[in-house]
Amino acid sequence: MPFVLLLWLLLPWLLDLWLTVMVAQAVGVSVWLIFLVSAVLGFALLVWEWRRVQAYWKALRRLEGSPWQLLASARRGLAALLLILPGLGSDVLAVLLLFLGDWRGRGKSERRSRSNNDGNGATAGAAYRTSPGIIEGEFRRED
């Protein structure tokens, strides 16, 4: 039973490798070249996203960013990991994650910036960044 479970878990990856070998033979390119190019692109994307996550995290700590940026970055990080995995199917899935996610995200951010508009063309985020950082009010300590 454990062998069947292991085979069931490895079957998609093995089929992906088989598909990669068949496509590489049909095109006339080395399988190792496909694996190497995909892994290099995946590592580059992973390093790039890690830097973006650090910038997003700093912006969130200053209350200037959005947590949705971190989720979009996690999607791109998953795509980078799929590019690092050997196989053409995982590469196609990574490219779909990259393109389809960015296509949906652009529309939401444009609608969000239009809905936060105060009528003068300034968004709520821009108004927060230009505020002096002073909150007026009264403070009373109760022990």
MDAnalysis code that builds the backbone (N, CA, C; Angstrom):
import MDAnalysis as mda
import numpy as np

u = mda.Universe.empty(429, n_residues=143, atom_resindex=np.repeat(np.arange(143), 3), trajectory=True)
u.add_TopologyAttr("name", ["N", "CA", "C"] * 143)
u.add_TopologyAttr("resid", np.arange(1, 144))
u.add_TopologyAttr("resname", ["MET", "PRO", "PHE", "VAL", "LEU", "LEU", "LEU", "TRP", "LEU", "LEU", "LEU", "PRO", "TRP", "LEU", "LEU", "ASP", "LEU", "TRP", "LEU", "THR", "VAL", "MET", "VAL", "ALA", "GLN", "ALA", "VAL", "GLY", "VAL", "SER", "VAL", "TRP", "LEU", "ILE", "PHE", "LEU", "VAL", "SER", "ALA", "VAL", "LEU", "GLY", "PHE", "ALA", "LEU", "LEU", "VAL", "TRP", "GLU", "TRP", "ARG", "ARG", "VAL", "GLN", "ALA", "TYR", "TRP", "LYS", "ALA", "LEU", "ARG", "ARG", "LEU", "GLU", "GLY", "SER", "PRO", "TRP", "GLN", "LEU", "LEU", "ALA", "SER", "ALA", "ARG", "ARG", "GLY", "LEU", "ALA", "ALA", "LEU", "LEU", "LEU", "ILE", "LEU", "PRO", "GLY", "LEU", "GLY", "SER", "ASP", "VAL", "LEU", "ALA", "VAL", "LEU", "LEU", "LEU", "PHE", "LEU", "GLY", "ASP", "TRP", "ARG", "GLY", "ARG", "GLY", "LYS", "SER", "GLU", "ARG", "ARG", "SER", "ARG", "SER", "ASN", "ASN", "ASP", "GLY", "ASN", "GLY", "ALA", "THR", "ALA", "GLY", "ALA", "ALA", "TYR", "ARG", "THR", "SER", "PRO", "GLY", "ILE", "ILE", "GLU", "GLY", "GLU", "PHE", "ARG", "ARG", "GLU", "ASP"])
u.atoms.positions = np.array([
    [0.807, -1.207, 0.000],
    [0.000, 0.000, 0.000],
    [0.846, 1.267, 0.000],
    [1.929, 1.348, 0.820],
    [2.751, 2.570, 0.776],
    [3.391, 2.779, -0.599],
    [3.734, 1.669, -1.296],
    [4.324, 1.797, -2.624],
    [3.329, 2.391, -3.610],
    [2.074, 1.981, -3.521],
    [1.032, 2.509, -4.404],
    [0.810, 3.995, -4.143],
    [0.821, 4.384, -2.874],
    [0.664, 5.790, -2.528],
    [1.835, 6.621, -3.053],
    [3.056, 6.107, -2.902],
    [4.229, 6.791, -3.414],
    [4.169, 6.916, -4.932],
    [3.758, 5.850, -5.601],
    [3.626, 5.898, -7.056],
    [2.556, 6.897, -7.473],
    [1.466, 6.956, -6.742],
    [0.385, 7.898, -7.051],
    [0.858, 9.348, -6.897],
    [1.698, 9.601, -5.896],
    [2.210, 10.948, -5.694],
    [3.276, 11.335, -6.722],
    [4.060, 10.359, -7.181],
    [5.131, 10.637, -8.134],
    [4.678, 10.563, -9.591],
    [3.513, 10.019, -9.850],
    [3.052, 9.831, -11.223],
    [2.954, 11.134, -12.015],
    [2.389, 12.209, -11.487],
    [2.356, 13.450, -12.283],
    [3.747, 13.973, -12.620],
    [4.669, 13.887, -11.683],
    [6.018, 14.354, -11.944],
    [6.714, 13.477, -12.985],
    [6.514, 12.169, -12.909],
    [7.111, 11.264, -13.899],
    [6.519, 11.497, -15.287],
    [5.212, 11.731, -15.362],
    [4.598, 12.051, -16.653],
    [5.113, 13.380, -17.200],
    [5.369, 14.327, -16.318],
    [5.924, 15.615, -16.723],
    [7.331, 15.434, -17.301],
    [8.146, 14.611, -16.663],
    [9.485, 14.340, -17.187],
    [9.418, 13.620, -18.532],
    [8.509, 12.679, -18.652],
    [8.349, 11.959, -19.919],
    [7.932, 12.928, -21.032],
    [7.002, 13.825, -20.737],
    [6.568, 14.822, -21.718],
    [7.730, 15.720, -22.125],
    [8.561, 16.100, -21.179],
    [9.719, 16.949, -21.477],
    [10.694, 16.230, -22.396],
    [10.952, 14.975, -22.143],
    [11.869, 14.197, -22.983],
    [11.293, 14.061, -24.390],
    [10.003, 13.795, -24.511],
    [9.385, 13.659, -25.834],
    [9.435, 14.976, -26.622],
    [9.147, 16.075, -25.967],
    [9.181, 17.382, -26.648],
    [10.616, 17.732, -27.032],
    [11.576, 17.461, -26.164],
    [12.974, 17.766, -26.467],
    [13.465, 16.951, -27.664],
    [13.058, 15.696, -27.756],
    [13.444, 14.874, -28.898],
    [12.778, 15.361, -30.181],
    [11.523, 15.780, -30.090],
    [10.810, 16.256, -31.274],
    [11.397, 17.573, -31.782],
    [11.819, 18.434, -30.872],
    [12.358, 19.730, -31.262],
    [13.838, 19.617, -31.620],
    [14.539, 18.678, -31.042],
    [15.958, 18.503, -31.306],
    [16.843, 19.277, -30.344],
    [16.351, 19.522, -29.148],
    [17.096, 20.242, -28.127],
    [17.424, 19.266, -27.001],
    [18.543, 19.493, -26.342],
    [18.926, 18.640, -25.231],
    [17.964, 18.841, -24.051],
    [17.610, 17.756, -23.408],
    [16.731, 17.820, -22.243],
    [17.406, 18.605, -21.123],
    [18.708, 18.414, -20.986],
    [19.445, 19.108, -19.928],
    [19.458, 20.615, -20.157],
    [19.456, 21.039, -21.406],
    [19.409, 22.468, -21.702],
    [18.071, 23.070, -21.274],
    [17.002, 22.327, -21.515],
    [15.676, 22.783, -21.081],
    [15.628, 22.891, -19.564],
    [16.149, 21.875, -18.870],
    [16.174, 21.891, -17.408],
    [17.023, 23.041, -16.881],
    [18.177, 23.275, -17.493],
    [19.091, 24.311, -17.025],
    [18.502, 25.712, -17.215],
    [17.951, 25.977, -18.388],
    [17.370, 27.298, -18.655],
    [16.200, 27.557, -17.710],
    [15.355, 26.563, -17.525],
    [14.203, 26.718, -16.640],
    [14.647, 26.962, -15.198],
    [15.654, 26.228, -14.729],
    [16.119, 26.388, -13.353],
    [16.771, 27.752, -13.145],
    [17.546, 28.229, -14.111],
    [18.187, 29.536, -13.981],
    [17.129, 30.632, -13.940],
    [16.124, 30.552, -14.813],
    [15.042, 31.535, -14.791],
    [14.262, 31.481, -13.475],
    [14.035, 30.280, -12.970],
    [13.330, 30.127, -11.697],
    [14.097, 30.726, -10.535],
    [15.412, 30.482, -10.481],
    [16.219, 31.067, -9.404],
    [16.260, 32.584, -9.504],
    [16.380, 33.106, -10.719],
    [16.398, 34.560, -10.894],
    [15.077, 35.175, -10.428],
    [13.961, 34.542, -10.805],
    [12.655, 35.042, -10.378],
    [12.493, 34.940, -8.861],
    [13.007, 33.881, -8.265],
    [12.905, 33.703, -6.820],
    [13.698, 34.779, -6.072],
    [14.903, 35.086, -6.537],
    [15.705, 36.136, -5.896],
    [15.025, 37.488, -6.054],
    [14.510, 37.746, -7.245],
    [13.825, 39.014, -7.507],
    [12.595, 39.169, -6.614],
    [11.817, 38.107, -6.475],
    [10.622, 38.158, -5.629],
    [10.990, 38.294, -4.158],
    [12.083, 37.682, -3.727],
    [12.483, 37.807, -2.336],
    [12.796, 39.263, -2.013],
    [13.439, 39.950, -2.927],
    [13.724, 41.374, -2.715],
    [12.437, 42.189, -2.680],
    [11.491, 41.846, -3.525],
    [10.211, 42.554, -3.525],
    [9.444, 42.292, -2.234],
    [9.498, 41.071, -1.729],
    [8.809, 40.754, -0.476],
    [9.390, 41.580, 0.661],
    [10.695, 41.736, 0.689],
    [11.314, 42.551, 1.727],
    [10.847, 43.998, 1.635],
    [10.741, 44.527, 0.421],
    [10.255, 45.903, 0.250],
    [8.789, 46.018, 0.647],
    [7.974, 45.023, 0.283],
    [6.556, 45.041, 0.665],
    [6.409, 44.986, 2.181],
    [7.230, 44.167, 2.815],
    [7.144, 44.016, 4.262],
    [7.504, 45.332, 4.965],
    [8.535, 46.013, 4.475],
    [8.901, 47.308, 5.052],
    [7.773, 48.320, 4.861],
    [7.137, 48.303, 3.697],
    [6.025, 49.225, 3.453],
    [4.847, 48.905, 4.365],
    [4.587, 47.630, 4.604],
    [3.501, 47.260, 5.517],
    [3.799, 47.705, 6.939],
    [5.040, 47.613, 7.345],
    [5.395, 48.063, 8.697],
    [5.229, 49.569, 8.849],
    [5.384, 50.317, 7.760],
    [5.157, 51.767, 7.799],
    [3.689, 52.106, 7.517],
    [2.842, 51.090, 7.396],
    [1.417, 51.239, 7.101],
    [1.166, 51.917, 5.760],
    [2.014, 51.653, 4.790],
    [1.854, 52.238, 3.473],
    [1.483, 51.209, 2.417],
    [1.713, 49.966, 2.671],
    [1.479, 48.947, 1.665],
    [0.167, 48.227, 1.870],
    [-0.021, 47.213, 1.059],
    [-1.219, 46.397, 1.117],
    [-0.821, 44.939, 1.306],
    [-1.553, 44.205, 2.134],
    [-1.227, 42.775, 2.277],
    [-1.463, 41.988, 0.993],
    [-2.252, 42.533, 0.086],
    [-2.498, 41.850, -1.184],
    [-1.237, 41.793, -2.031],
    [-0.335, 42.741, -1.834],
    [0.932, 42.706, -2.547],
    [1.741, 41.490, -2.124],
    [1.689, 41.156, -0.844],
    [2.405, 39.964, -0.373],
    [1.807, 38.691, -0.959],
    [0.481, 38.647, -1.091],
    [-0.146, 37.465, -1.683],
    [0.205, 37.330, -3.159],
    [0.248, 38.437, -3.868],
    [0.646, 38.385, -5.281],
    [2.102, 37.954, -5.399],
    [2.924, 38.396, -4.468],
    [4.317, 37.992, -4.486],
    [4.462, 36.503, -4.162],
    [3.611, 35.990, -3.299],
    [3.631, 34.552, -2.996],
    [3.259, 33.737, -4.231],
    [2.323, 34.244, -5.030],
    [1.958, 33.558, -6.276],
    [3.146, 33.525, -7.232],
    [3.866, 34.643, -7.332],
    [5.041, 34.675, -8.208],
    [6.155, 33.794, -7.645],
    [6.263, 33.690, -6.323],
    [7.244, 32.793, -5.725],
    [6.927, 31.333, -6.011],
    [5.646, 30.985, -5.980],
    [5.242, 29.625, -6.344],
    [5.564, 29.337, -7.803],
    [5.356, 30.322, -8.662],
    [5.711, 30.150, -10.076],
    [7.214, 29.947, -10.227],
    [8.015, 30.661, -9.430],
    [9.469, 30.482, -9.484],
    [9.859, 29.072, -9.059],
    [9.217, 28.556, -8.021],
    [9.514, 27.185, -7.584],
    [9.104, 26.166, -8.641],
    [7.998, 26.420, -9.323],
    [7.586, 25.516, -10.397],
    [8.563, 25.565, -11.569],
    [9.155, 26.720, -11.822],
    [10.163, 26.808, -12.880],
    [11.424, 26.041, -12.505],
    [11.750, 26.022, -11.224],
    [12.956, 25.315, -10.788],
    [12.771, 23.807, -10.916],
    [11.556, 23.312, -10.680],
    [11.299, 21.873, -10.822],
    [11.529, 21.440, -12.265],
    [12.180, 20.302, -12.473],
    [12.393, 19.852, -13.847],
    [11.090, 19.342, -14.465],
    [10.853, 19.747, -15.678],
    [9.681, 19.279, -16.396],
    [8.995, 20.410, -17.147],
    [8.490, 20.093, -18.305],
    [7.849, 21.086, -19.155],
    [6.452, 21.441, -18.653],
    [5.736, 20.497, -18.074],
    [4.396, 20.767, -17.560],
    [4.410, 21.759, -16.409],
    [5.381, 21.606, -15.503],
    [5.476, 22.559, -14.398],
    [5.876, 23.938, -14.901],
    [6.673, 23.996, -15.970],
    [7.044, 25.290, -16.556],
    [5.835, 25.979, -17.173],
    [4.999, 25.223, -17.844],
    [3.791, 25.797, -18.446],
    [2.851, 26.300, -17.352],
    [2.718, 25.533, -16.283],
    [1.882, 25.967, -15.164],
    [2.444, 27.234, -14.513],
    [3.773, 27.338, -14.413],
    [4.397, 28.537, -13.845],
    [4.132, 29.761, -14.720],
    [4.236, 29.596, -16.022],
    [3.977, 30.718, -16.931],
    [2.510, 31.138, -16.848],
    [1.608, 30.169, -16.742],
    [0.191, 30.515, -16.575],
    [-0.043, 31.270, -15.273],
    [0.614, 30.850, -14.200],
    [0.493, 31.573, -12.928],
    [0.999, 33.009, -13.045],
    [2.080, 33.177, -13.779],
    [2.645, 34.522, -13.930],
    [1.745, 35.420, -14.777],
    [1.297, 34.930, -15.922],
    [0.530, 35.773, -16.837],
    [-0.907, 35.990, -16.393],
    [-1.581, 34.932, -15.994],
    [-2.982, 35.082, -15.615],
    [-3.141, 35.850, -14.316],
    [-2.255, 35.670, -13.381],
    [-2.339, 36.408, -12.136],
    [-2.091, 37.889, -12.321],
    [-1.113, 38.262, -13.160],
    [-0.847, 39.672, -13.408],
    [-1.989, 40.315, -14.168],
    [-2.620, 39.582, -15.060],
    [-3.735, 40.117, -15.826],
    [-4.906, 40.461, -14.904],
    [-5.209, 39.601, -13.947],
    [-6.308, 39.869, -13.007],
    [-5.933, 40.964, -12.025],
    [-4.692, 41.002, -11.591],
    [-4.270, 41.966, -10.590],
    [-4.290, 43.400, -11.083],
    [-3.990, 43.625, -12.361],
    [-3.967, 44.983, -12.891],
    [-5.329, 45.624, -12.829],
    [-6.356, 44.889, -13.179],
    [-7.696, 45.451, -13.167],
    [-8.151, 45.804, -11.768],
    [-7.830, 44.961, -10.791],
    [-8.244, 45.236, -9.417],
    [-7.548, 46.467, -8.872],
    [-6.256, 46.597, -9.137],
    [-5.542, 47.756, -8.588],
    [-6.014, 49.044, -9.248],
    [-6.348, 48.992, -10.532],
    [-6.853, 50.199, -11.189],
    [-8.220, 50.572, -10.643],
    [-9.081, 49.583, -10.406],
    [-10.395, 49.886, -9.838],
    [-10.262, 50.407, -8.419],
    [-9.324, 49.835, -7.643],
    [-9.125, 50.270, -6.276],
    [-8.621, 51.709, -6.238],
    [-7.711, 52.065, -7.132],
    [-7.195, 53.430, -7.104],
    [-8.257, 54.424, -7.564],
    [-9.130, 54.016, -8.459],
    [-10.210, 54.913, -8.870],
    [-11.240, 55.058, -7.768],
    [-11.503, 53.978, -6.997],
    [-12.513, 54.060, -5.944],
    [-12.008, 54.840, -4.730],
    [-10.700, 54.913, -4.518],
    [-10.144, 55.673, -3.406],
    [-9.896, 57.129, -3.771],
    [-10.329, 57.534, -4.919],
    [-10.072, 58.887, -5.387],
    [-10.969, 59.855, -4.622],
    [-10.397, 60.986, -4.184],
    [-11.173, 61.956, -3.414],
    [-11.832, 63.019, -4.288],
    [-11.786, 62.871, -5.583],
    [-12.404, 63.844, -6.481],
    [-11.399, 64.805, -7.068],
    [-10.269, 64.995, -6.413],
    [-9.236, 65.892, -6.918],
    [-8.094, 65.139, -7.584],
    [-8.246, 63.851, -7.746],
    [-7.209, 63.058, -8.382],
    [-6.243, 62.419, -7.397],
    [-6.348, 62.718, -6.105],
    [-5.442, 62.141, -5.104],
    [-6.089, 60.909, -4.494],
    [-5.320, 59.875, -4.324],
    [-5.842, 58.658, -3.714],
    [-5.648, 58.723, -2.211],
    [-6.278, 57.801, -1.516],
    [-6.173, 57.775, -0.057],
    [-4.743, 57.488, 0.385],
    [-4.036, 56.628, -0.355],
    [-2.646, 56.329, -0.004],
    [-1.753, 57.543, -0.152],
    [-1.978, 58.341, -1.203],
    [-1.172, 59.553, -1.384],
    [-1.482, 60.562, -0.286],
    [-2.733, 60.659, 0.130],
    [-3.086, 61.581, 1.212],
    [-2.435, 61.151, 2.517],
    [-2.343, 59.840, 2.755],
    [-1.697, 59.362, 3.982],
    [-0.211, 59.694, 3.972],
    [0.445, 59.495, 2.806],
    [1.877, 59.748, 2.728],
    [2.213, 61.226, 2.905],
    [1.314, 62.130, 2.527],
    [1.611, 63.556, 2.651],
    [1.175, 64.130, 3.991],
    [0.502, 63.350, 4.818],
    [0.068, 63.866, 6.118],
    [1.274, 64.058, 7.021],
    [1.205, 64.995, 7.962],
    [2.356, 65.262, 8.827],
    [2.610, 64.172, 9.855],
    [1.709, 63.232, 10.015],
    [1.918, 62.153, 10.965],
    [1.458, 62.505, 12.368],
    [0.702, 63.561, 12.518],
    [0.213, 63.990, 13.824],
    [-1.257, 63.609, 13.929],
    [-1.601, 62.948, 15.006],
    [-2.991, 62.608, 15.267],
    [-3.457, 63.478, 16.416],
    [-4.456, 64.296, 16.152],
    [-4.951, 65.200, 17.187],
    [-6.006, 64.505, 18.017],
    [-6.028, 64.828, 19.282],
    [-6.995, 64.255, 20.188],
    [-6.548, 64.448, 21.617],
    [-7.346, 63.945, 22.523],
    [-7.009, 64.069, 23.934],
    [-6.613, 62.706, 24.458],
    [-5.688, 62.730, 25.389],
    [-5.200, 61.499, 25.988],
    [-5.415, 61.568, 27.495],
    [-5.973, 60.513, 28.015],
    [-6.161, 60.429, 29.452],
    [-5.783, 59.030, 29.880],
    [-4.889, 58.953, 30.835],
    [-4.432, 57.647, 31.295],
    [-5.285, 57.195, 32.449],
    [-5.766, 55.991, 32.346],
    [-6.569, 55.425, 33.429],
    [-5.853, 54.196, 33.953],
    [-5.596, 54.194, 35.255],
    [-4.909, 53.048, 35.880],
    [-5.876, 52.119, 36.529],
])
